[in-house]
Amino acid sequence: MMSRLAIVLILLVSADMATAQIMTPDVAGHQVQVFGKSSSKLAVLVFVRTDCPIANRYAPEIERLYRAYGSQVSYYLVYPDANESAAAIQKHLKDYGYTVPALRDPKHVLVKIASVRVTPEAAIFSARGELLYHGRIDNRYISFGKAMNRPTRQDFEAALRAALEDRPIAETTTPAIGCSIADIK
């Protein structure tokens, strides 16, 4: 008879293996393995919508973070709206100056494992697919429609730096303000 600890360990290993094998389409329709790449210690997902003004306002910051850390991690934009066409996503990428690789998540598989609710919201995973951080990019937005000129905390970047340096992440979850993913039909 197996002990409870053994069962829990088997379930955790099985969950890590299942997450590591998740495939999702990119904008061109090619399947991408997000987790488990031997060249990347971490996988970063930033969830955006083409029609979200808050996510669009963050485009320069999302791109800056990609340029700063994209060579060290697997870094992707994730579009969770199944009704968004590839052409509309390509236009959005061009209009906002994104060079970040983009994925589609029409069945919200990545949304669920990242525990995200709004766009923009970021998630950091270990290479095995363990969720290390999810939440806001920074604290610029106090509430919906109310923003500061400049953020005073760079939550996502601080978590990313800590994870890259094998340090504990001070806050593994932060409240994100943005456009609801649940609104997408």
N, C-alpha and C positions, 0 to 999 in steps of 0.2 A: 504494500500500500504506500502511495506517495504522500510525502508530507505536504503541508500547505505551502511551505517555502518553495519546495521543488515545483509545485504547480504554478505558483506566482512567477518564478523564474522562467519557466517554459512559456507562459503567456507573454511575458515581457520580451523574450527573445523572438517569439513568433510575431509580435507586433512590430518590433524593430525590423525584422526581415520583410514583413509585408509592406511597411512604409518604404524601405530601401528599394523595393521593386516597382514602385509606382511609376507609371508611364503616363504622360500627358501630351497633347498636341501643341506644337508651336503654331505660329500664325500661318505658316505655309502648309500645315496639316501633318508634318512629320512628327512621329512619336519621340519624345525626349525622356530619358531617365533622369529625374531630378536629383535623386539621392544615390549615394553609394559610388560616386565617381572617385576613382583612386587619386586623381590629381587635386581634389578639393577636400579640405578639412571641414568646410561648412557649406550649407546651402541656404541662400537668402531668397526669400520671396517677398515682393512688394506688390500688394494688391491695389489695382487702379481701375477706374471706369473712364471711358471717354467723355461721359456726360457729367462728371462730378467736378464742380468748380474747386473744391478743396483739394482733391487729388491733382488737378491740373495746376494749381498754384504751387504744389510741391515738386513739379517736374524738374526744375533746376537742381533742387536739393537731392532728389532721387538719382539724377544723372551724375551729380558731383560724387555721391557716395559710391556709385558704380565705378566711376573712373578711379577713385581712391582705393577701392577694395576688390574690384572685379577680377583682378589677376590672382587674388588669394582665395577666392570663394566661387562657388557656382551661384550666380546672381541673376535673377529673373524678375521681370514684370509679369504679373498674372492678371489676366482679364477674365473675370468670373461671369460675364453676361453671355449666355448662350445665343442670344439674338444679335449680338454684335458681329458684323461680317468681318472677314479677314481684311477686306479693302478699307473698312472704317478704322480698324485697328492700325493698319499700315499708315493711313493718313494721320491718325492721332500720334503715332510714333514720330512721323516726319514733322508735323506741326509743332510738337513740343520739344524737338531736338533730341529725342531719345536715341541712344545707341545700345541700350540695354536689350538683351535678347528677351523676346516676349512669348509667353505661353497663354494658352486658352484653358479655362477650367469650367466648361459648360455644365458638368455634372456636380460641381462644387466639391470634388474629392480633396483638392488642396485647401479649399476654404475650411472644410471640416477638420482636417488634421492640423491646420494652423490655428484653429480656434479664432479666426478673425470674423468680424461682424460688419466692418465698414471699409470704405476706401477713402483715403489711403490708410493702409495698415501694413506693417511689416512683420515678418516672421523669420527667425533664425533657427536652423536645424543643424544637428551634428551630421556628419557624413552618413551615419547609420539611419538617420531620419528621426532622431529624438528632438522634440521641440524644446529649444533652449530659451527663446524669447518670442513674445508676440505683443504688438501694441503700436503706439504712435511712433512717428518719426521724431518728433520733438513736441514741445509744449506750446507751440505758437497759437493753437486754437484752444481757447478757454471753454467755449461752448459753441454750438452750431451758430454761425453768423457772427461770433465775437472772437476777434483775434488780436494778438499783440503784434507790434511792428517787427519785433525780433524775438525768437525763442530764448529762454534762459536755460533750457535743458535740452541736450541732444541725446535723448533716451536710446534710440535705435543705434546710433553710432557708438555710444558708450558700451552697449551690450555687445555689439559686433567686435569692438576692440578687446573687450574682456574675453570673449570666446576665442578669438584668435590667439590671445596670449595665455590661454588655459587658466584664466582667473575666473572666480565665481562672478556671475552676473548679478549686480546689486538688486535690480528689479527685473524679474522675469516676465512680468505683465504690467503694461501701462495702459491707461484708458485712451482710446483713439476717438477723435471726433471726425466725422465725415459722412459720406453718403452710404446709406444702408445697403448691404448686399442682399438682405432679405427682400428688398423692394423689387429685385430683378425677378421677372417671371420667366 
